[in-house]
Amino acid sequence: MYIAIAGNIGSGKTTLASLLAKHFGWQILYDRVEENPYLHDFYVDMQRWSFNLQMFFLKKRVQQILDIRQSSKNVIQDRTLYEDVHIFAPNLHAMDLLSDRDLDTYISLFNLMEPVISPPDLIIYLKASVHTLVKQIESRDRGFEQSINIDYLKRLNERYNAWASSYNKGKILTIEVDEVPFHQDEEALGKVVERVNAQLFGLFDQ
């Protein structure tokens, strides 16, 4: 089985992936964004490095999906390929940080790759307010994230909500992070587990 968690920066993807992996015995594929060699340069000069950043993520996530589908293990992935293609790249373009030419090249390459990959069996979308995102970003104190501004997070949130409401490649489960603080409350985590069980197996955790 292939499960993936989607959500804006600071929504709790890594935390939930770890908690669900522990509960179900799944293998985790973390989204280690700091391994992207263009990340620091991107936050210093977004316009110059946005295309390089997105191309590296595209290559990395396609390789992850191919590895997952060749594996016999149940895997949970922290962030999906679809977020890069439908949210981050178009957002950079809308902010004039990615040119028409670069976006067309990026989307064309994704379209060539898409037939050889398959979507997750379930996407868990973590929907959070900008206030919650900022609070959680500040609490984890990643240096390269401190330059992220509220307007950027707001733009991403709008795109996330639009994408999640129209996603049609498989099952998607939306978790309202503001209302279900799974990272702080075991009862809230239990509710998430029950909903994941219902989506995957049609039953509730006992």
Buried (B, 14 or more C-beta within 10 A) or exposed (E): EBBBBBBBBBBBBBBBBBBBBEBBEBEBBBBEBEEBEBBEBBBEEBEEBBBBBBBBBBEBBBEBBBEBEEEEEBBBBBBBBBBBBBBBBBBBBEBEBBBEEBBEEBBEBBEEBBEEBBBBBBBBBBBBBBEBBBEBBEEEEEEEBEEBEEEBBBBBBEBBBEBBEEBEEEBBBBBEBEEBEBBEEEEBBBBBBBBBBEBBEEEEBE
